[in-house]
């Protein structure tokens, strides 16, 4: 089925089944087709990331490829089984592609998901697209990695250019256990005193709606939102009618549209280093560029997440699970054992 992108009244069709132009016998051997229906063929002098992924030469890459095929299948099966929900919107606009970072030189598209190592992946994308400007990702300050002008996103291209890149570049994203990611977002945005903009933008609104007898100071500052209030805000139908969720707690399927865009590789936070270095290997830079590793003592863990959910009623837990259900199913995360679902 075709996907349509609407832009100023024009429509872009992403041909899911269309094959690329035929290549002459003397040009190169055509590799086996990927599930997206594109003929992956060799570029002069080097193999593309898609070619490395779907037709690996090295044995260790081919073993990993099987795991990633299973992850792709999980996404496809979930989209098919939940088509009424997952594909409510038949049309995407280029604005829906603003999370997809493009690397022209290595033919990569990375959909960034906040609270899933996106700062370090943006640093890596700056190294990959910088043409020698950067060599060590960790030398790039975190705030610089989030400056939108430092990376090009797919929505900045023309419709034919979007089509071409979606068809021929390797598309990947990284995901995390949905509630662990949610607690991480809450801790970062609502418990850190320096996040004044979030307190003003969201904290004041949450307290006004969810806290009875709130003090004037709390209503003005919005800097002491409780996790229970945050959950009540997320499941409140008024919230979802009013505006889309902030990207830090928006669902992955709403940020990256995996039921409309075929991702070649789904990396996981639980195997972050391994999956990240596999992407870099496929891109042909694995010998000199590695994913930055460091032990982050403040990282949100499963135990921490369990603790945060202790004070959430079973009714609210059930409603919250429904909000994030597709992320749980699509990326093969089981229902957490601490949940008391109704």
C-alpha positions in Angstrom: 0.0 0.0 0.0 1.2 3.5 -0.8 1.8 6.1 1.9 0.9 9.7 1.0 2.7 12.8 2.2 0.7 16.0 1.9 2.5 19.3 1.4 0.8 22.5 0.3 -1.9 20.6 -1.5 0.5 18.3 -3.4 0.8 14.7 -2.6 4.0 12.6 -2.3 3.7 8.8 -2.7 6.2 6.6 -1.0 6.2 3.5 -3.3 6.6 0.6 -0.9 6.6 -1.9 -3.7 8.4 -0.1 -6.4 11.9 -1.3 -7.3 14.8 0.9 -8.2 15.9 1.4 -11.8 17.3 -1.7 -13.4 21.1 -2.1 -13.3 23.0 -3.5 -16.2 24.9 -6.8 -15.8 28.2 -5.0 -16.2 27.5 -2.4 -13.6 27.2 -4.8 -10.6 25.5 -7.9 -9.3 22.0 -7.1 -8.0 21.7 -8.2 -4.3 18.6 -9.9 -2.9 15.7 -7.5 -2.4 15.0 -6.1 1.1 11.5 -6.2 2.6 10.9 -2.7 1.4 11.0 -3.8 -2.2 14.1 -1.9 -3.2 16.9 -3.5 -5.2 20.0 -3.0 -3.1 23.1 -2.7 -5.4 26.6 -1.8 -4.9 27.9 1.7 -5.2 31.3 2.1 -7.0 34.1 1.3 -4.6 31.9 0.6 -1.5 28.9 -1.2 -0.2 26.0 0.8 1.1 24.7 0.3 4.7 21.5 -1.3 3.3 23.6 -3.8 1.3 25.7 -4.7 4.3 22.5 -5.2 6.4 20.5 -7.3 3.9 23.4 -9.1 2.3 26.2 -9.3 4.8 29.6 -10.7 3.7 31.0 -11.2 7.2 29.6 -14.1 9.3 29.4 -12.1 12.5 27.3 -9.5 10.7 25.1 -12.2 9.3 24.3 -13.6 12.7 23.3 -10.2 14.0 21.2 -9.6 10.9 18.9 -12.5 11.9 18.2 -10.8 15.3 17.3 -7.5 13.5 15.1 -9.4 11.0 13.1 -10.7 14.0 12.8 -7.1 15.4 11.6 -5.8 12.0 9.0 -8.7 11.8 7.7 -7.8 15.3 7.1 -4.2 14.2 5.4 -5.3 11.0 3.2 -7.9 12.7 2.1 -5.4 15.4 1.3 -2.8 12.8 -0.8 -5.3 10.9 -2.6 -6.6 14.0 -3.4 -3.1 15.2 -3.9 -1.4 11.9 -7.0 0.5 13.1 -5.0 2.3 15.8 -1.5 2.3 14.3 -2.5 3.7 11.0 -5.3 6.1 12.0 -3.6 8.7 10.0 -3.3 7.7 6.4 -1.4 10.8 5.5 1.9 12.0 6.9 3.2 15.5 6.3 6.9 16.5 6.0 6.4 18.0 9.5 6.0 14.5 10.8 9.6 13.8 9.6 11.3 16.3 11.8 12.8 13.6 14.1 14.5 11.9 11.2 18.1 13.0 11.0 19.8 12.5 7.6 23.4 11.6 6.9 24.0 12.1 3.1 27.6 10.8 3.1 26.8 7.4 4.7 23.2 7.1 3.5 21.7 6.9 6.9 18.4 8.2 8.4 18.2 8.1 12.2 14.9 8.8 14.0 15.8 10.2 17.4 13.7 9.4 20.5 14.4 11.5 23.5 15.5 9.6 26.6 16.9 6.8 24.5 20.6 7.9 24.2 19.6 10.5 21.6 22.2 13.0 22.8 25.1 10.6 22.1 23.5 9.5 18.8 23.1 13.1 17.7 26.8 13.6 18.6 27.7 10.6 16.4 25.5 12.0 13.6 27.4 15.3 13.9 30.7 13.5 13.5 29.4 11.5 10.5 28.0 14.5 8.7 30.7 17.0 9.8 33.2 16.0 7.1 36.2 16.2 9.4 34.9 19.0 11.6 34.6 16.6 14.6 36.4 13.4 15.4 35.5 12.6 19.0 31.7 12.7 19.7 32.2 13.3 23.4 34.0 16.6 22.7 30.7 18.0 21.4 28.8 19.7 24.3 25.4 18.1 24.9 23.6 21.4 24.3 25.3 21.8 21.0 24.1 18.3 19.9 20.5 19.6 20.4 20.9 22.7 18.3 18.6 21.9 15.3 20.8 23.8 12.8 23.7 21.3 13.5 21.8 18.4 11.8 19.7 18.1 8.7 16.3 16.5 9.1 14.2 14.8 6.4 11.4 17.4 6.5 13.9 19.9 5.1 14.0 18.1 1.7 11.7 18.4 -1.3 9.1 15.7 -1.7 11.0 13.8 -4.4 14.2 14.0 -2.3 12.3 12.6 0.7 11.1 9.7 -1.4 14.5 8.9 -2.7 16.1 8.9 0.8 13.3 6.8 2.4 13.8 4.3 -0.4 17.6 4.1 -0.6 19.0 5.1 2.8 19.3 2.8 5.9 16.7 3.9 8.4 17.2 3.1 12.1 15.9 4.1 15.6 16.6 3.2 19.2 13.8 2.3 21.7 13.5 1.7 25.4 11.1 0.0 27.8 8.3 2.5 27.6 7.7 3.1 31.4 11.4 3.3 32.1 11.7 6.0 29.4 8.7 7.8 31.0 10.1 7.8 34.5 13.4 9.0 33.0 11.6 11.9 31.3 9.8 12.8 34.5 13.0 12.7 36.6 14.9 14.8 34.1 12.2 17.4 33.4 10.3 17.7 36.7 12.8 16.9 39.5 15.7 19.0 38.3 15.6 22.6 39.5 17.4 23.9 36.4 14.6 22.8 34.1 12.6 26.0 34.6 11.2 26.1 31.1 9.5 22.7 31.6 8.2 23.7 35.0 6.6 26.9 33.6 5.3 25.3 30.3 4.0 22.0 31.8 4.5 21.9 35.6 2.1 24.9 36.2 -0.5 23.3 33.9 -0.3 19.9 35.5 -0.6 21.3 39.1 -3.5 23.5 38.1 -5.4 20.5 36.7 -4.4 17.7 39.0 -3.7 19.2 42.4 -6.5 20.2 44.8 -5.9 23.2 47.0 -2.5 24.0 45.3 -0.6 26.9 46.8 -0.1 30.1 44.8 3.6 29.4 44.8 3.1 25.9 43.3 0.8 27.3 40.6 3.3 30.0 39.8 6.5 27.9 39.8 5.3 24.4 38.7 8.5 22.9 40.1 7.2 20.2 42.4 5.0 18.0 40.2 4.5 14.6 41.7 4.8 11.5 39.5 1.1 10.6 40.2 0.1 14.1 39.0 2.2 13.6 35.8 0.5 10.3 35.1 -3.0 11.8 35.7 -2.1 14.5 33.2 -1.0 12.0 30.6 -4.2 9.9 30.8 -6.5 12.9 31.0 -8.4 13.0 27.6 -8.3 16.8 27.8 -4.5 16.7 27.5 -4.5 14.5 24.4 -7.2 16.7 22.8 -5.4 19.9 23.6 -2.0 19.3 21.9 0.4 16.4 21.1 2.5 15.1 23.9 5.9 16.7 24.4 8.6 14.7 22.5 10.1 13.5 25.8 7.0 11.5 26.7 5.5 11.1 23.3 5.1 7.4 22.1 7.8 6.1 19.7 5.2 5.2 17.1 3.9 8.8 17.1 7.5 10.3 16.8 8.9 7.9 14.2 5.8 6.5 12.5 7.1 2.9 12.2 3.8 1.7 10.7 4.3 4.2 7.8 8.1 4.2 7.5 9.9 0.9 7.2 12.9 0.9 9.6 15.7 -1.3 8.6 17.1 -1.5 12.1 15.6 -1.2 15.5 18.2 -0.7 18.2 17.4 -1.2 21.9 18.5 0.7 25.0 19.1 -2.6 26.7 21.8 -3.5 24.1 22.7 0.1 23.2 26.5 -0.3 22.8 26.2 -3.5 20.7 23.4 -2.2 18.5 25.0 1.2 18.0 28.3 -0.2 17.0 26.5 -2.6 14.6 25.0 0.5 12.8 28.5 2.1 12.7 29.9 -1.1 11.2 27.2 -1.2 8.6 28.0 2.4 7.7 31.6 1.5 7.2 33.0 3.6 10.0 33.2 1.0 12.8 37.0 0.7 12.6 37.5 4.3 13.8 34.2 5.4 15.4 32.5 3.7 18.4 29.5 4.6 20.4 30.6 6.6 23.5 30.5 4.5 26.7 30.4 5.8 30.2 28.7 4.6 33.4 25.9 7.1 34.2 25.2 6.7 37.9 21.9 8.7 37.6 20.4 6.4 34.9 16.8 5.4 35.4 16.7 1.6 36.1 13.9 -1.0 36.2 14.1 -1.0 40.0 13.6 2.8 40.1 10.7 2.6 37.7 9.0 -0.1 39.9 9.3 2.3 42.9 7.7 5.2 41.0 4.7 3.1 40.1 4.0 1.9 43.6 1.8 4.9 44.3 -0.1 4.8 41.0 -3.6 3.3 41.3 -4.4 0.2 39.3 -7.0 2.2 37.3 -4.4 4.8 36.3 -1.8 2.1 35.6 -4.3 0.4 33.2 -5.1 3.7 31.4 -1.4 4.6 31.1 -0.6 1.2 29.7 -3.2 1.8 27.0 -1.5 5.0 26.0 1.8 3.2 25.5 0.5 -0.2 24.6 1.7 -0.1 20.9 5.2 0.8 22.0 5.2 -2.2 24.4 3.9 -4.6 21.7 5.8 -3.2 18.7 9.2 -3.4 20.3 8.6 -6.6 22.2 8.5 -5.4 25.8 6.4 -7.5 28.1 3.9 -6.0 30.6 5.9 -5.0 33.7 5.5 -7.4 36.6 4.9 -4.5 39.0 1.7 -3.4 37.1 -1.7 -4.1 38.6 -3.8 -3.9 35.5 -7.6 -4.0 35.8 
